[in-house]
């Protein structure tokens, strides 16, 4: 299959990685708010356009559960607990990846650890990986910058929330367009 360089809703699966309470507390608050907002937009648009979504929680006993702002948006899917940094090292995650979805969209934290390792692992599995740079975060902004550079060098597509959701949508028409336009304002 020749995979296009733009995200397509019928080919995509959204993965939200470790958006947990105690991890969020360690981030720069203003940046964390943006990441939560953009991750929420991705989840809502994925739901609207029937894009399959998975989310993970890194050692929830220690790092807490998924943020309250995102939990209701993820109510149609169950969390995947993990202790590995790469989601790809968790058998349950791999079983829940949708085989007919060659594009994976990643959001979450931390950019230089779990996002980086997951993106590289998915890329090695032959997936076309998109990272929404405005929906990922690290405690140290220089670590995020380094992770994004490494991902680009590895062939991962670094994009942003609005580009991804409008690529999924494809055209400025209908109720979905109106709803998405309100979300991104």
Secondary structure, DSSP 8 states (H G I E B T S, - for coil): ----SS--GGGEEEEEE--BHHHHHTS-HHHHHHHHHHHHHHHHHHHHTT-EEEEEEESHHHH-SB-HHHHGGGTTS-EEEESSSSGGG-HHHHHHS-TT--EEEEEEE-IIIIIHHHHHHHHHTT-EEEEEEEEEE-SSHHHHHHHHHHHHHHT-EEE-HHHHHHHHH-SS-HHHHHHHHHHH-
